Amino acid sequence: MAKKRKFFKRPAGRHAAAPETQPDLQETELPESGGPDAPDAVEHPALQKAPPPRVSKAVYKIAAVLLAAIVVLLVIENWENLTPGNIGNWIRTKAVGLGFGDGYPAELVGSAADAGNFGVNGGNVYVVSDTALTVMNSSAKTLFTARHSYNNPAVSAASDRYLLYNMGGTGYQVETVSGTQVSGTSENGDITTGVIADSGKFALALQPADMASQLCVYNKDGSLQYQYNFADTYINAVALNSDGTRGAVASVTSRNGSLVTRITVLDFSETEPIAEYESENNLVLGLTWTADNRILAVGDQAALVSDGSFAFESCSYDGRTVTAYCLTDSRAVVSVSNYAYGGDSTLLIFGSSAQPVEAALPGRAAWLSSSGSKVAALLADRVVSVDLTTGRVEAACEDVSDTKGIAMGDESTVYMLGVQEIRKENLKVIPAEEELSSAA
């Protein structure tokens, strides 16, 4: 006898067989999320959410310690500059610098300006004309203008501060975006040169009636900090370290019919010099105190390079004529030529030693300016930039015939001072296979 087979009706639901015909999608109702017919994570592992990666608390602690250490190091290295006045001035400079001007070229305020009173400080362009100091950002927006009445104005800039003084006169002032910080007149004699440090301290070289020259160092509020008298030499160049606690002075005299330059290194907490060096028949044109506490000097016959103990070494130009030079906080760059009134230039780039990196230029340099690892040279028909490490000419742009001076905004941008305007140009990279030739 045949056994009866039992048939079980399969319940409808999520285990039901697929219908034989395709339903109309517009009429089919999908199960609500979380409803009895919705797929769950057990049946579909792909629906399971991966747990977020867990970061160990130790990692957060290490990151916090490292960040705190960096902040402490920055504070220690810049302790002299971290004052409410400095911080407020920095904030105001950045706030005013926001926004856009009408772009370059920008018209000069005043009727004339010397190339030595033109440069870039903190990313902003500054120029001193016969009537005013003007500071602009990269889009030619004027950040501030400070009027003056000096007949021979000169300027030194550092950390958004500008020391403006009357060379051969007695007036001086320190300007920022916040206004005039210091204003005064020298009582002991006419000013021959001046310089301002990152800390806001500044120095003026004077010519008193009863001695050859005098160095006066002032705190950032204008009060006298230090004074040193030079009985028989005349100051022609001064440099300060970044916090204004030390300085180097180049002064000249005559001995046995020969010109002698003396470099005097001073600590403003001591009465006597900490080092002295003399160079015969070599007029020092400029000084810089480097970030690693060395002194570089550019003379008309030789460059002078010191070590950290202020022992100097000389490098002669071998009779070549200096056509231009520029100084940074790490290097001195000198343009020399075999001829006094013509001929191409060679750049001598001095760093930590008196053995320079040399770079041949396709023309005669009339002005130099440096930014980062590049230096730009103003030639007769163009501006070229040179790598300070390799000495290779890497980029160039066309020049306008009335250009008197240049200032690098960054490694690829240069500002040009014309007779009545300031222009801005981008330096274009020169292909490796291309070689620039001298202008005819």
C-alpha positions as CSV (number, residue, x, y, z in Angstrom):
1,M,0.0,0.0,0.0
2,A,1.5,3.2,-1.1
3,K,2.3,5.7,1.6
4,K,0.5,9.0,1.5
5,R,2.7,11.9,1.0
6,K,2.3,15.0,3.1
7,F,2.4,18.4,1.5
8,F,3.2,21.5,3.5
9,K,2.2,24.9,2.2
10,R,5.2,27.3,2.3
11,P,4.3,30.4,4.3
12,A,4.3,33.7,2.5
13,G,6.9,36.2,3.6
14,R,10.6,36.6,3.3
15,H,11.0,32.9,2.5
16,A,8.3,32.8,-0.1
17,A,9.3,31.7,-3.6
18,A,9.8,34.3,-6.3
19,P,6.6,35.1,-8.2
20,E,6.3,33.7,-11.7
21,T,5.5,37.1,-13.2
22,Q,7.4,40.4,-12.7
23,P,5.3,42.7,-10.6
24,D,4.7,46.3,-11.5
25,L,7.4,48.2,-9.7
26,Q,5.2,51.2,-9.4
27,E,2.5,49.2,-7.5
28,T,4.8,47.0,-5.4
29,E,5.1,48.1,-1.8
30,L,8.5,47.7,-0.2
31,P,8.7,46.6,3.4
32,E,9.3,49.3,5.8
33,S,12.7,49.5,7.4
34,G,12.8,47.4,10.5
35,G,9.6,45.6,9.5
36,P,9.2,41.9,9.5
37,D,10.1,41.6,5.9
38,A,13.2,43.8,5.9
39,P,16.6,42.0,5.6
40,D,18.6,42.0,8.7
41,A,22.4,42.2,9.3
42,V,22.5,38.5,10.2
43,E,21.3,37.4,6.8
44,H,23.2,40.1,5.0
45,P,26.7,40.7,6.5
46,A,27.2,43.6,4.1
47,L,24.6,45.5,6.0
48,Q,26.7,45.3,9.1
49,K,28.4,48.7,9.9
50,A,32.1,48.5,10.5
51,P,33.0,49.9,13.8
52,P,35.0,53.2,13.6
53,P,38.8,52.8,14.1
54,R,39.7,53.4,17.7
55,V,42.7,55.7,18.4
56,S,44.6,54.9,21.5
57,K,44.5,57.6,24.2
58,A,48.3,57.4,24.3
59,V,48.4,58.7,20.7
60,Y,46.4,61.8,21.8
61,K,48.7,62.3,24.8
62,I,51.9,62.1,22.6
63,A,50.4,64.5,20.1
64,A,49.5,67.0,22.8
65,V,53.0,66.8,24.4
66,L,54.7,67.4,21.0
67,L,52.4,70.3,20.3
68,A,53.1,71.8,23.7
69,A,56.9,71.4,23.2
70,I,56.7,73.2,19.8
71,V,54.8,76.1,21.3
72,V,57.3,76.3,24.2
73,L,60.3,76.3,21.8
74,L,58.7,79.1,19.7
75,V,58.0,81.1,22.8
76,I,61.6,80.7,24.1
77,E,63.1,81.6,20.7
78,N,60.9,84.7,20.3
79,W,60.5,85.7,24.0
80,E,61.9,89.3,23.3
81,N,59.3,89.8,20.6
82,L,56.2,88.3,22.4
83,T,55.0,91.5,24.0
84,P,51.4,92.8,23.9
85,G,52.5,95.6,21.6
86,N,54.3,93.3,19.1
87,I,51.4,90.8,19.0
88,G,48.9,93.6,18.6
89,N,50.9,95.2,15.8
90,W,51.2,91.9,14.0
91,I,47.4,91.3,14.3
92,R,46.7,94.8,13.0
93,T,49.1,94.4,10.1
94,K,47.5,91.1,9.0
95,A,44.0,92.5,9.4
96,V,44.7,95.7,7.4
97,G,46.6,93.6,4.8
98,L,43.4,91.6,4.0
99,G,41.6,92.8,0.9
100,F,42.6,93.7,-2.5
101,G,44.0,96.8,-4.1
102,D,43.7,97.9,-7.8
103,G,46.8,95.9,-8.7
104,Y,50.1,96.9,-10.1
105,P,51.5,99.1,-11.5
106,A,50.9,101.4,-8.6
107,E,51.6,105.1,-8.7
108,L,54.3,106.5,-6.5
109,V,53.3,108.7,-3.7
110,G,55.6,111.7,-4.1
111,S,57.8,112.9,-7.0
112,A,60.9,110.7,-6.6
113,A,62.3,107.7,-4.7
114,D,65.8,106.2,-4.5
115,A,66.3,102.5,-5.1
116,G,67.9,102.1,-1.6
117,N,64.6,103.2,-0.1
118,F,62.6,100.4,-1.8
119,G,62.1,96.8,-0.6
120,V,59.9,94.1,0.7
121,N,59.3,93.5,4.5
122,G,57.0,90.8,5.8
123,G,55.6,90.2,2.3
124,N,54.6,93.9,1.9
125,V,56.2,96.4,-0.5
126,Y,57.6,99.6,1.0
127,V,59.0,102.7,-0.6
128,V,60.2,106.0,0.8
129,S,59.7,109.0,-1.6
130,D,60.7,112.6,-1.0
131,T,57.4,113.1,0.9
132,A,56.2,109.8,2.5
133,L,56.8,106.2,3.5
134,T,54.2,104.0,1.8
135,V,53.5,100.3,2.5
136,M,51.4,98.2,0.2
137,N,50.4,94.5,0.0
138,S,50.8,92.2,-2.9
139,S,47.7,93.6,-4.7
140,A,48.8,97.2,-4.3
141,K,46.4,97.9,-1.5
142,T,47.9,100.7,0.7
143,L,48.3,99.5,4.2
144,F,49.5,102.9,5.5
145,T,51.3,106.1,4.6
146,A,53.6,108.1,6.9
147,R,54.4,111.6,5.8
148,H,57.9,113.1,6.5
149,S,59.7,116.4,5.9
150,Y,63.2,115.0,5.5
151,N,65.4,116.4,2.7
152,N,67.5,113.1,2.6
153,P,65.3,110.3,3.8
154,A,66.5,106.8,4.5
155,V,64.8,103.7,5.8
156,S,65.6,100.4,7.6
157,A,62.8,97.8,7.9
158,A,62.3,94.7,10.1
159,S,59.3,92.7,11.4
160,D,56.6,95.2,10.2
161,R,58.5,98.2,11.6
162,Y,60.1,100.9,9.7
163,L,62.9,103.2,11.0
164,L,62.7,106.4,8.9
165,Y,65.5,109.0,9.4
166,N,67.0,112.0,7.9
167,M,70.5,111.2,6.7
168,G,72.7,114.2,7.4
169,G,70.0,115.6,9.6
170,T,68.7,115.0,13.1
171,G,65.1,113.7,12.7
172,Y,64.0,110.1,13.0
173,Q,60.8,108.1,13.6
174,V,59.6,104.5,13.8
175,E,56.4,103.7,11.9
176,T,54.0,100.7,11.9
177,V,50.5,100.1,10.6
178,S,49.3,101.3,14.0
179,G,51.0,104.7,13.6
180,T,54.1,106.5,14.7
181,Q,55.7,104.5,17.6
182,V,58.7,106.8,18.2
183,S,59.6,110.2,17.0
184,G,62.6,112.3,17.9
185,T,65.7,114.3,17.0
186,S,69.3,113.4,17.8
187,E,70.8,115.9,20.2
188,N,74.5,114.9,19.7
189,G,74.9,115.3,16.0
190,D,73.7,114.5,12.5
191,I,72.7,111.0,11.6
192,T,75.0,109.1,9.2
193,T,73.2,105.7,9.2
194,G,70.6,103.7,11.1
195,V,69.2,100.2,11.5
196,I,66.3,98.5,13.3
197,A,66.1,95.0,14.7
198,D,63.3,92.5,14.8
199,S,62.7,93.3,18.4
200,G,62.0,96.9,17.7
201,K,65.3,98.2,19.2
202,F,67.2,100.5,16.8
203,A,70.6,102.1,16.4
204,L,71.7,105.5,15.0
205,A,75.2,106.5,14.1
206,L,75.9,110.1,14.8
207,Q,78.6,112.7,14.1
208,P,79.1,114.8,17.3
209,A,81.1,118.0,17.3
210,D,83.6,116.8,19.9
211,M,84.5,113.3,18.5
212,A,84.6,111.4,15.2
213,S,81.4,109.4,15.7
214,Q,79.0,107.9,18.2
215,L,76.7,104.9,18.2
216,C,73.4,105.3,20.1
217,V,71.1,102.2,20.7
218,Y,67.5,102.8,21.6
219,N,64.8,100.6,23.2
220,K,61.7,100.2,21.1
221,D,60.0,102.9,23.2
222,G,62.7,105.4,22.1
223,S,64.6,105.5,25.4
224,L,68.4,105.3,25.2
225,Q,69.8,101.9,26.0
226,Y,73.5,102.1,25.1
227,Q,76.1,104.5,23.8
228,Y,79.6,104.0,22.4
229,N,82.0,106.7,21.3
230,F,84.5,106.4,18.4
231,A,87.3,108.8,19.0
232,D,89.1,108.6,15.6
233,T,87.0,106.6,13.2
234,Y,83.8,107.5,11.3
235,I,80.9,105.1,11.3
236,N,79.6,104.1,7.8
237,A,77.7,100.9,8.5
238,V,75.8,99.2,11.4
239,A,74.2,95.8,11.9
240,L,72.2,94.5,14.9
241,N,71.3,90.9,15.9
242,S,67.6,90.1,15.9
243,D,66.9,90.9,19.5
244,G,69.0,94.1,19.5
245,T,71.4,93.0,22.3
246,R,74.5,93.0,20.1
247,G,75.8,95.0,17.2
248,A,78.6,95.3,14.6
249,V,79.9,98.7,13.5
250,A,82.1,99.4,10.5
251,S,84.1,102.7,10.8
252,V,86.8,104.2,8.7
253,T,90.0,106.2,9.3
254,S,93.3,107.0,7.6
255,R,96.6,105.6,8.6
256,N,99.9,106.3,6.9
257,G,98.1,107.5,3.8
258,S,95.9,104.3,3.5
259,L,92.3,103.9,4.3
260,V,91.6,101.5,7.1
261,T,88.2,100.0,8.0
262,R,87.6,98.7,11.5
263,I,84.8,96.3,12.4
264,T,83.9,96.7,16.1
265,V,81.6,94.0,17.7
266,L,79.7,95.2,20.7
267,D,77.6,93.6,23.4
268,F,75.3,96.2,24.7
269,S,75.6,94.9,28.3
270,E,79.4,95.5,28.3
271,T,81.4,98.7,28.1
272,E,84.3,97.3,25.9
273,P,84.1,95.6,22.5
274,I,84.0,91.8,22.4
275,A,85.9,91.7,19.1
276,E,87.7,94.0,16.6
277,Y,89.1,93.5,13.1
278,E,90.8,95.8,10.6
279,S,90.9,95.7,6.8
280,E,93.3,97.9,4.9
281,N,92.3,99.7,1.7
282,N,88.8,98.1,1.8
283,L,85.8,100.4,2.4
284,V,83.0,98.4,3.9
285,L,79.7,99.2,2.1
286,G,77.4,97.1,4.2
287,L,77.1,94.7,7.2
288,T,74.7,92.0,8.3
289,W,74.4,89.9,11.5
290,T,73.3,86.5,10.4
291,A,70.7,84.3,12.1
292,D,73.5,81.9,13.3
293,N,75.4,84.8,15.0
294,R,78.1,85.6,12.4
295,I,79.0,88.8,10.7
296,L,79.2,89.3,6.9
297,A,80.7,92.5,5.5
298,V,80.8,93.6,1.8
299,G,83.7,95.9,1.0
300,D,84.7,97.6,-2.2
301,Q,87.8,95.4,-2.5
302,A,87.0,92.3,-0.5
303,A,84.3,90.5,1.5
304,L,84.7,89.7,5.2
305,V,83.2,86.6,6.8
306,S,83.4,85.8,10.5
307,D,82.8,82.6,12.4
308,G,80.8,82.4,15.6
309,S,83.7,83.8,17.6
310,F,84.0,86.8,15.3
311,A,87.3,85.8,13.8
312,F,87.2,87.2,10.3
313,E,88.5,85.8,7.0
314,S,88.9,88.0,3.9
315,C,88.1,87.1,0.2
316,S,89.5,89.5,-2.4
317,Y,87.6,90.4,-5.6
318,D,91.0,90.4,-7.4
319,G,90.7,93.9,-8.6
320,R,87.1,93.5,-10.0
321,T,84.6,96.4,-9.6
322,V,81.6,96.0,-7.3
323,T,78.4,96.9,-9.3
324,A,75.8,95.9,-6.7
325,Y,75.3,93.9,-3.5
326,C,72.6,92.6,-1.1
327,L,72.6,91.2,2.4
328,T,70.2,88.7,4.0
329,D,70.2,87.0,7.5
330,S,72.3,84.2,6.1
331,R,74.2,85.4,3.1
332,A,76.0,88.3,1.4
333,V,75.8,88.5,-2.5
334,V,78.2,90.7,-4.4
335,S,78.1,91.5,-8.1
336,V,81.6,92.2,-9.5
337,S,82.8,93.0,-13.1
338,N,86.2,93.0,-14.8
339,Y,85.5,96.5,-16.0
340,A,84.5,99.7,-14.2
341,Y,81.9,101.0,-16.7
342,G,80.8,97.9,-18.6
343,G,81.0,94.2,-19.0
344,D,79.0,91.3,-17.6
345,S,78.8,90.6,-13.9
346,T,79.8,87.6,-11.8
347,L,77.9,87.0,-8.6
348,L,79.9,86.0,-5.5
349,I,77.6,84.3,-3.0
350,F,79.0,84.2,0.6
351,G,77.5,82.0,3.3
352,S,79.4,80.4,6.1
353,S,82.8,80.6,4.6
354,A,85.0,83.0,2.6
355,Q,84.9,80.7,-0.4
356,P,81.9,81.9,-2.5
357,V,79.6,80.2,-4.9
358,E,80.1,82.0,-8.3
359,A,77.5,82.7,-10.9
360,A,78.1,84.2,-14.3
361,L,75.3,86.6,-15.4
362,P,74.3,87.4,-19.0
363,G,74.7,91.1,-18.4
364,R,75.9,93.7,-15.9
365,A,73.9,93.8,-12.6
366,A,72.8,97.2,-11.5
367,W,70.8,96.1,-8.4
368,L,70.3,92.9,-6.4
369,S,67.5,91.6,-4.2
370,S,67.1,88.2,-2.5
371,S,64.2,86.1,-1.2
372,G,64.4,82.5,0.1
373,S,67.0,80.6,-1.8
374,K,67.1,82.9,-4.8
375,V,68.7,86.3,-5.7
376,A,67.4,88.5,-8.5
377,A,69.7,90.8,-10.6
378,L,68.6,93.8,-12.5
379,L,70.3,93.8,-15.9
380,A,70.0,96.3,-18.8
381,D,67.0,94.6,-20.5
382,R,65.8,92.0,-18.0
383,V,65.7,90.6,-14.5
384,V,67.2,87.2,-13.8
385,S,67.1,85.0,-10.7
386,V,69.9,82.8,-9.5
387,D,69.9,79.9,-7.1
388,L,72.0,80.8,-4.1
389,T,73.2,77.2,-3.6
390,T,74.0,76.1,-7.1
391,G,74.7,79.5,-8.8
392,R,72.5,78.6,-11.8
393,V,70.5,81.2,-13.6
394,E,67.0,79.8,-13.3
395,A,64.4,82.3,-14.3
396,A,63.9,85.7,-16.0
397,C,61.5,88.4,-17.0
398,E,61.6,91.5,-19.2
399,D,62.6,94.8,-17.8
400,V,61.4,98.4,-18.5
401,S,64.1,101.0,-19.2
402,D,63.2,103.3,-16.4
403,T,63.6,100.7,-13.6
404,K,65.9,101.9,-10.9
405,G,65.7,99.1,-8.4
406,I,64.1,95.7,-7.7
407,A,62.7,93.9,-4.7
408,M,61.8,90.2,-4.6
409,G,58.4,89.5,-3.2
410,D,59.1,85.8,-3.2
411,E,61.2,83.3,-5.2
412,S,59.1,83.8,-8.3
413,T,57.9,87.4,-8.1
414,V,59.8,90.7,-8.4
415,Y,58.7,94.3,-7.9
416,M,60.3,97.0,-10.0
417,L,60.7,100.7,-9.0
418,G,60.3,103.0,-11.9
419,V,60.4,106.8,-12.1
420,Q,56.8,107.3,-11.1
421,E,55.4,103.8,-10.5
422,I,55.9,100.4,-9.0
423,R,55.5,97.3,-11.2
424,K,55.1,93.6,-10.4
425,E,56.4,90.8,-12.7
426,N,56.5,87.0,-12.5
427,L,59.9,85.3,-13.1
428,K,59.5,82.6,-15.8
429,V,61.6,79.5,-15.5
430,I,64.3,79.1,-18.1
431,P,64.4,75.7,-19.7
432,A,67.5,73.7,-18.9
433,E,68.5,73.6,-22.6
434,E,68.1,77.3,-23.1
435,E,71.0,79.7,-22.4
436,L,70.6,83.5,-22.0
437,S,73.0,85.7,-23.9
438,S,74.2,89.2,-23.0
439,A,72.3,92.1,-24.4
440,A,73.8,93.6,-27.4
